[in-house]
Amino acid sequence: MERRQDVVLGLVLAALGGFAAHEATGYRGASGSYPLVLGAVLAVLGLALVARALRQSGNRARPLAVHAVRLIGTAVMAAIYLALIPALGFYTASAVAVAAMPAALGLRRPALLGLGAIIFIGTVWLVFSLVLNKPLPPEIWFRPG
């Protein structure tokens, strides 16, 4: 059962990554590079999961989610995050999400939460603003009128 779950998940991830990479080849110029790489990485990781599952011995049953409440909570927080992006802007919504989600899941080290948010926002800013030169949804306080 465990091995079958990993094989199916790996194949789904590989197919999704392959589809994303294929679709990104149709984008003009350099705008397809980032999604192409992400799709290819997802496909490779999915295939690696399949390979690992096929090498495993045994096939014991396991639950779909060990902590179902946390899984559902994470999905709800992700939906709230996506809803906040247009309202607050990408960086503000991301900083809130990167700090709030681990805290909601039990991490109680404010310094680590803040540091994680700063590193994530800085990395995203560097990649999208400097490397790719792609604008993200503007922050609420930088919007005109």
C-alpha positions in Angstrom: 0.0 0.0 0.0 2.8 2.5 1.0 4.7 1.8 -2.1 1.7 2.1 -4.4 0.9 5.5 -2.8 4.4 6.8 -3.4 4.4 5.5 -7.0 1.0 7.2 -7.8 2.1 10.4 -6.1 5.4 10.4 -7.9 3.7 9.8 -11.3 1.2 12.6 -10.6 4.0 15.0 -9.7 6.1 14.0 -12.7 3.1 14.5 -15.0 2.3 17.8 -13.5 5.9 19.0 -13.7 6.2 17.7 -17.3 3.0 19.5 -18.3 4.1 22.7 -16.7 7.6 22.5 -18.4 6.0 21.7 -21.7 3.5 24.7 -21.4 6.4 27.0 -20.4 8.2 26.3 -23.7 5.4 28.2 -25.4 6.1 31.4 -23.5 7.8 34.2 -25.3 11.4 35.2 -24.6 12.9 34.5 -21.2 9.5 34.5 -19.4 9.2 30.8 -19.8 12.6 30.0 -18.2 11.5 30.1 -14.6 8.3 27.9 -15.0 10.3 25.6 -17.3 12.9 25.0 -14.7 10.4 24.6 -11.9 8.3 22.1 -14.0 11.4 20.1 -14.9 12.5 20.0 -11.2 9.1 18.8 -10.1 9.1 16.1 -12.8 12.5 14.9 -11.8 11.6 14.8 -8.1 8.4 12.9 -9.0 10.4 10.4 -10.9 12.9 10.1 -8.0 10.0 9.4 -5.7 8.8 6.6 -8.0 12.3 5.1 -8.2 12.7 5.2 -4.4 9.3 3.6 -3.9 10.1 0.8 -6.4 13.3 0.0 -4.6 11.6 -0.2 -1.2 10.9 -3.6 0.3 7.5 -4.2 1.9 4.2 -2.6 1.2 2.6 -1.8 4.5 -0.5 0.4 4.8 -0.3 4.0 6.1 -2.8 6.8 6.5 -3.1 9.4 3.8 -2.4 12.1 6.3 -0.7 11.6 9.7 -2.0 14.9 11.0 -5.2 15.5 9.1 -6.1 18.6 11.1 -2.7 20.2 10.3 -3.1 19.3 6.6 -6.5 20.9 6.5 -5.3 23.9 8.4 -2.4 24.3 6.0 -4.7 24.2 3.0 -7.0 26.8 4.6 -4.0 29.0 5.3 -2.8 28.7 1.8 -6.2 29.7 0.4 -6.2 32.7 2.7 -2.7 33.6 1.6 -3.7 33.5 -2.1 -6.7 35.7 -1.3 -4.5 38.2 0.5 -2.0 38.7 -2.4 -4.3 41.0 -4.5 -5.4 42.8 -1.4 -2.1 43.4 0.4 0.5 42.8 -2.3 2.8 39.8 -2.8 5.6 40.7 -0.4 3.3 41.7 2.5 1.0 38.7 2.1 4.1 36.4 1.8 5.8 37.8 4.8 2.6 37.3 6.9 2.2 33.7 5.5 5.8 32.7 5.9 5.7 33.8 9.6 2.1 32.7 10.4 2.0 29.2 8.9 4.9 27.7 10.9 3.5 29.4 14.1 0.1 28.0 13.5 1.7 24.5 13.0 3.5 24.7 16.3 6.8 26.5 15.8 7.2 28.9 18.7 10.5 30.7 18.0 9.7 34.2 16.9 13.3 35.0 15.9 13.3 32.1 13.5 9.9 33.0 12.0 11.1 36.5 11.4 14.4 35.5 9.9 12.6 32.9 7.7 10.2 35.6 6.4 13.1 38.1 5.7 15.2 35.5 3.9 12.2 34.3 1.8 11.1 37.8 0.9 14.7 38.8 0.1 15.2 35.8 -2.1 11.9 36.2 -4.0 12.7 39.9 -4.5 16.2 39.1 -5.9 14.9 36.4 -8.2 11.9 38.3 -9.6 13.0 41.9 -9.5 16.7 41.6 -10.3 17.2 38.4 -12.2 13.9 37.9 -14.0 12.8 41.6 -14.0 9.2 40.4 -13.6 6.9 42.6 -11.5 4.8 41.0 -8.7 1.5 42.3 -7.5 2.2 45.8 -6.0 2.1 46.4 -2.2 -1.0 48.1 -0.9 0.9 51.2 0.2 2.6 51.7 -3.2 -0.7 51.7 -5.2 -1.9 54.9 -6.7 -4.9 56.6 -5.1 
